[in-house]
Amino acid sequence: MAVLFIGGRKFYILADKGINEKVEQNVWKDVSMEIEQNFKNGYFAEGIISGIEKVGKILNEHFPIKPDDINELTNKIILPN
C-alpha cells in the first residue's frame, strides 16, 4: 500500500515493504519534488492531484491489475469525524 499524507506544512509518501522492494527511493523523491514545487507556487490542489496520479502510475507499472485479482481492501474513503 502507498499512502500520501498531507497536513500542516508537511506531506509524506509512505510505501510498504513490498512496494519499496520494487520502487527505488529516488522515484519517491522525484514525486515529492514535483508536489513540493506545486505547493511552493500556490497550486495545492494540482500538487495533490499530480502526486496521486504519479503514485498510481508507478504502482500500476510494478503491480498491474490481473484478471484474477481480488480486491482485499475497500476503496471507500474514510474521513475523520
N, C-alpha and C positions, 0 to 999 in steps of 0.2 A: 504494500500500500504506500502511496505517496500522498503527502498532505501539505498544503500551502497554508501556513498560519499568518494572519495579519492582525496586528494590534498595536496601538500606540504609534510609535515611530519605528517599529521593527517588523520584519517579516522573516519567516523561516520556511525552508523547503525541507521536509523530513521524508526520507525514504527508508523502507525497511531493509533488512539484511539481504534478502533475495534480489531486490532491485539494485542495491549498491554493489552486489557481486557482478552485475552486468553493465551498470552505467557508471562511467568514471566521474569522479568528483568535479573535474573541470567542466563537465556538461552542466551540472547544477550551478556552478559558479557563473557560467555564461547566461543561464536563465535568470539568476539573481541580479546580474549586472543590468540586464535589459529591464527588469521590473524596477530596479533602483533608478535607472535613468528616466523612465516614465514618471516615477514618483517625484523626482527632483524637478521635472518640468511641469508638475502640477497635473499630470494625466494619471490620476489614481485608478479610475475605472479601466482605462486602457491598459495600464500596467498589470492589473489583476487578471483581466481577460487574456492578455498576451501570455502571462505566466501559466495560466491554466491550460491554454491551447498548446503551449510548448511542452509542458509536462505530459499532456495527453498524447502528443505525437511521439515523445520519447518512450513512453510506456507501450504504446501500440507497436512501435518498432521492435522492442525487445520482448513483448508479451502480447502478440496478436491474438485476437479472439478466434477460438477454434469452434467448429460447428457443434462439438460435443461438450463444450464448456458449460459448467453450471455456475450461475451467479450465487455465490455463497453469502454475500452481504447485500443488504438492501441499498437501493440507490436513493432512498429518501433522505433529504437534507434535514438534519436535526438542528434546530436553533435553540439557544439557551433562553430560558424564561426571563 
